[in-house]
Amino acid sequence: MEQKVIDALTLCPLFAGMSPMEIELSLSGADYRLVEYVDHDIFALAGMPCKYADIVVSGELICRMSAMSGKQVEMSRLRKGNLVAPAFLFGKDRNMPVGVETGSKVTVLRMRREVFAQLLHNNWQLAENFIRVLSNINVFLTNRMRVVSLFTVREKVAWLLMERAGEQGSDTIRLYRSRQEIADSFGIQKFSLLRVLSDFQKEGAIKINGREITILDRSKMR
């Protein structure tokens, strides 16, 4: 097994608590392959059945939900070590609710659904980790829907800045996505995002320097 694949799998929550050697041994009898996609390619269309257990080895996948009006909301970004749509792999309705496209050149490790099921059956640690993955997805989606559906634009932007500060361990944070991409992730207009950021800066809550934002006073973002 290639080192880049092992490196990705050590980051995958499916293999939590397992050494690289244990991961390689667990997959030694499994029928899997590496599949590559070019940048800005369609990985999956909304409504397509989830047939495979895919793990991102390299690159980035962007998952978006679309309305009949054409409005899109970015639901998540999947990177190295992430499982692709695990919650739909064994569901009664296995049709994907989101469209998935590549945000860069992507390589995934792919197994057929039946092969993946047998892998879980043969290894209790993998099965337990998979259950935990599904539970965490439920928590993530509950929080995500609360933010997207119930928060005002101002609350959404404040939540984003607080989340990034927590992730990066600093009140000076860097936004790695464009303003348009951030707006899309909340299902809001780019103008609305820019207006709130401008208001926060005028009120002395933050200082903006391109993609770098420093939180000056959290109480002013409430």
C-alpha positions as CSV (number, residue, x, y, z in Angstrom):
1,M,0.0,0.0,0.0
2,E,1.3,3.4,-1.0
3,Q,2.5,5.7,1.8
4,K,0.2,8.5,0.8
5,V,-2.7,6.1,1.2
6,I,-1.6,5.0,4.6
7,D,-1.1,8.7,5.7
8,A,-4.7,9.5,4.6
9,L,-6.2,6.4,6.4
10,T,-4.4,7.3,9.7
11,L,-6.5,10.5,9.6
12,C,-9.7,8.7,8.8
13,P,-12.0,8.3,11.9
14,L,-12.9,4.8,10.6
15,F,-9.4,3.7,11.6
16,A,-9.2,5.6,14.9
17,G,-7.0,3.9,17.5
18,M,-5.2,1.8,14.9
19,S,-1.5,1.9,13.9
20,P,-0.5,2.1,10.3
21,M,0.4,-1.6,10.3
22,E,-3.0,-2.5,11.8
23,I,-4.7,-0.4,9.1
24,E,-2.8,-2.1,6.3
25,L,-3.5,-5.6,7.8
26,S,-7.2,-4.8,8.1
27,L,-7.4,-4.0,4.4
28,S,-5.0,-6.7,3.2
29,G,-7.9,-9.0,2.1
30,A,-10.3,-6.3,0.9
31,D,-11.0,-5.5,-2.7
32,Y,-10.4,-1.8,-3.1
33,R,-9.0,0.6,-5.8
34,L,-7.7,4.1,-6.1
35,V,-9.9,6.4,-8.3
36,E,-8.7,9.8,-9.5
37,Y,-10.8,12.9,-10.5
38,V,-9.6,16.1,-12.1
39,D,-10.2,19.5,-10.7
40,H,-13.7,20.9,-11.1
41,D,-15.1,17.5,-12.0
42,I,-18.5,16.1,-11.0
43,F,-18.0,13.4,-8.3
44,A,-21.7,12.7,-7.7
45,L,-25.0,14.2,-8.7
46,A,-27.8,14.8,-6.2
47,G,-30.2,11.9,-6.4
48,M,-27.6,9.3,-7.4
49,P,-27.4,6.2,-5.2
50,C,-24.5,5.8,-2.9
51,K,-22.8,2.7,-4.2
52,Y,-19.3,2.8,-2.8
53,A,-17.4,3.4,0.4
54,D,-15.0,6.2,-0.6
55,I,-12.2,7.7,1.6
56,V,-10.5,10.9,0.4
57,V,-6.8,10.2,-0.1
58,S,-5.9,13.6,-1.5
59,G,-7.6,16.8,-2.7
60,E,-10.9,18.3,-1.7
61,L,-14.5,17.5,-2.4
62,I,-17.3,20.2,-2.1
63,C,-20.8,19.1,-1.1
64,R,-23.7,21.4,-2.1
65,M,-27.4,21.2,-1.6
66,S,-29.5,22.9,-4.3
67,A,-33.1,24.2,-4.3
68,M,-35.5,24.2,-7.3
69,S,-34.8,28.0,-7.6
70,G,-31.1,27.2,-8.3
71,K,-30.0,28.5,-4.9
72,Q,-27.2,26.5,-3.4
73,V,-25.9,25.9,0.1
74,E,-22.5,24.5,0.7
75,M,-22.9,21.7,3.3
76,S,-19.4,20.5,3.8
77,R,-15.9,20.1,2.4
78,L,-14.2,16.7,2.5
79,R,-10.5,16.5,2.6
80,K,-7.7,13.9,3.2
81,G,-9.0,11.1,5.5
82,N,-12.7,12.0,5.2
83,L,-15.4,9.4,4.4
84,V,-17.8,10.4,1.6
85,A,-21.5,10.1,2.5
86,P,-21.1,7.2,5.0
87,A,-24.6,7.8,6.4
88,F,-26.2,6.9,3.0
89,L,-24.2,3.8,2.4
90,F,-26.6,1.4,4.2
91,G,-29.8,3.4,4.4
92,K,-33.2,2.4,3.0
93,D,-32.9,5.4,0.7
94,R,-29.4,5.6,-0.5
95,N,-29.9,8.5,-2.9
96,M,-27.4,11.4,-2.3
97,P,-29.2,14.6,-1.1
98,V,-26.3,16.7,-2.3
99,G,-24.2,17.2,-5.4
100,V,-20.5,16.7,-4.9
101,E,-17.8,18.2,-7.1
102,T,-14.0,18.3,-6.9
103,G,-12.3,21.5,-5.6
104,S,-9.0,20.2,-6.8
105,K,-7.5,17.1,-8.2
106,V,-8.9,14.3,-6.0
107,T,-7.9,10.7,-5.3
108,V,-10.2,8.4,-3.3
109,L,-9.8,4.9,-2.0
110,R,-13.0,3.1,-3.2
111,M,-14.6,-0.2,-2.0
112,R,-17.9,-1.7,-3.1
113,R,-20.7,-1.5,-0.5
114,E,-20.7,-5.2,0.0
115,V,-16.9,-5.3,0.5
116,F,-17.1,-2.5,3.1
117,A,-19.9,-4.3,4.9
118,Q,-17.8,-7.5,5.1
119,L,-14.9,-5.4,6.4
120,L,-17.0,-4.1,9.2
121,H,-18.3,-7.6,10.0
122,N,-14.8,-9.0,10.3
123,N,-13.3,-6.2,12.5
124,W,-15.3,-5.0,15.5
125,Q,-13.0,-1.9,16.0
126,L,-13.8,-0.7,12.5
127,A,-17.6,-1.4,13.1
128,E,-17.4,0.6,16.4
129,N,-15.6,3.4,14.8
130,F,-18.1,3.5,11.9
131,I,-21.0,3.8,14.4
132,R,-19.2,6.7,16.1
133,V,-18.7,8.3,12.6
134,L,-22.5,8.1,12.0
135,S,-23.2,9.6,15.4
136,N,-20.9,12.5,14.9
137,I,-22.5,13.2,11.5
138,N,-25.9,13.4,13.2
139,V,-24.5,16.0,15.7
140,F,-22.8,18.0,12.9
141,L,-26.0,18.1,10.7
142,T,-28.1,19.1,13.7
143,N,-25.8,22.0,14.5
144,R,-25.5,22.9,10.8
145,M,-29.2,23.1,10.3
146,R,-29.6,25.2,13.4
147,V,-27.1,27.7,12.1
148,V,-28.4,27.8,8.6
149,S,-32.1,27.8,9.4
150,L,-32.4,29.8,12.6
151,F,-29.5,32.2,12.8
152,T,-29.7,35.7,11.4
153,V,-26.9,36.8,9.0
154,R,-25.2,38.6,11.8
155,E,-25.3,35.6,14.0
156,K,-24.0,33.3,11.3
157,V,-21.0,35.5,10.7
158,A,-20.3,35.8,14.4
159,W,-20.6,32.0,14.7
160,L,-18.2,31.5,11.9
161,L,-15.5,33.8,13.4
162,M,-15.9,32.2,16.8
163,E,-15.6,28.7,15.3
164,R,-12.5,29.6,13.3
165,A,-10.9,31.2,16.4
166,G,-11.5,28.0,18.4
167,E,-10.1,25.8,15.6
168,Q,-7.0,27.9,15.1
169,G,-6.5,28.7,18.8
170,S,-6.1,32.4,18.3
171,D,-8.2,35.6,18.1
172,T,-6.3,36.4,14.9
173,I,-7.7,33.9,12.3
174,R,-7.2,33.3,8.6
175,L,-10.2,32.5,6.3
176,Y,-9.0,30.0,3.7
177,R,-12.1,30.3,1.6
178,S,-13.2,33.3,-0.5
179,R,-16.0,35.6,0.7
180,Q,-18.3,34.1,-2.0
181,E,-17.6,30.5,-0.8
182,I,-18.3,31.5,2.8
183,A,-21.6,33.2,1.7
184,D,-22.6,30.1,-0.2
185,S,-21.9,27.9,2.8
186,F,-24.6,29.8,4.7
187,G,-27.0,30.2,1.8
188,I,-26.7,34.0,2.0
189,Q,-25.7,36.7,-0.5
190,K,-22.1,37.8,-0.6
191,F,-23.2,41.4,-0.2
192,S,-24.9,40.5,3.1
193,L,-21.7,38.9,4.4
194,L,-19.6,41.9,3.4
195,R,-22.1,44.2,5.1
196,V,-22.0,42.4,8.4
197,L,-18.2,42.2,8.3
198,S,-18.1,45.9,7.7
199,D,-20.5,46.6,10.5
200,F,-18.4,44.5,12.9
201,Q,-15.3,46.4,11.9
202,K,-17.0,49.8,12.4
203,E,-18.3,48.7,15.8
204,G,-14.8,47.8,16.9
205,A,-15.6,44.1,17.2
206,I,-13.0,43.0,14.6
207,K,-10.1,44.2,12.5
208,I,-9.9,43.0,8.8
209,N,-6.8,42.6,6.8
210,G,-7.7,40.7,3.7
211,R,-8.3,37.1,4.7
212,E,-6.9,37.7,8.1
213,I,-9.4,38.8,10.8
214,T,-8.6,39.7,14.4
215,I,-11.4,39.5,16.9
216,L,-11.1,42.6,19.2
217,D,-14.3,42.4,21.3
218,R,-16.5,39.3,21.2
219,S,-19.3,41.0,23.1
220,K,-19.8,43.4,20.2
221,M,-20.7,40.6,17.9
222,R,-23.7,39.5,19.9
